[in-house]
Amino acid sequence: MHVEIAGENSLIIYFAEATDPQVSAQVQQAMLQLETSLAEHLIDMVPSYASLLVIYNQFSTDHYFVSACIRQALKNLGNSQQQQGKVIELPSYYSTESGPDLQQLADNAKLSVEQVIAIHSAMEYRVYAIGFAPGFAFLGEVDPRIAAPRLTTPRLKVPRGAVAIADRQTAVYPAQSPGGWNLIGLCPTPMFDATATPCMPVQVGDSIKFKAIDRDQYLALGGEL
């Protein structure tokens, strides 16, 4: 673990070179401790796979105080009680209609479409990071049997709610946007709503479980085709 200056009022903590559930848990523990120790000095924290960006109010504190808080938080990792994230169930309409890459992914994996759906929906995925777009949660890790590289040419438009795979990551697109992930289904659950509190149904440290639903259920839940 090491800490670097990331800006005039920010520091970044690197926990490891690669992520795994234990590293992600350390990021979450550090966040909880720094929320308490920095209190009103804290502007924001941005967790990622194996790092944590800490942004502080430079008019109420300084680099030395924040660095000391970070060092103390890192010393306490493992000593504090780990907070368990929520397990959130997300419905997903898996089909070649809603997932234009589902058949190709199945063919490449030498599996049936039904097998790909069963494998993807059987796993519980940890929320490792939120980024790229508001509400875009990077989830891992996908079973290696259905891992798939990003598309050679990204799509200009990926629909809101698209359930996708890239390498051993999976995600739900919170809004229409360009994207190069493999699309295997659609989720009717809004992943970001700026007017709601909280604005996202998931946060780093939570886990996601996908539940396969049919076309009629998807439409009844507000999904669009």
Disulfide bonds with the S-S distance in Angstrom:
none
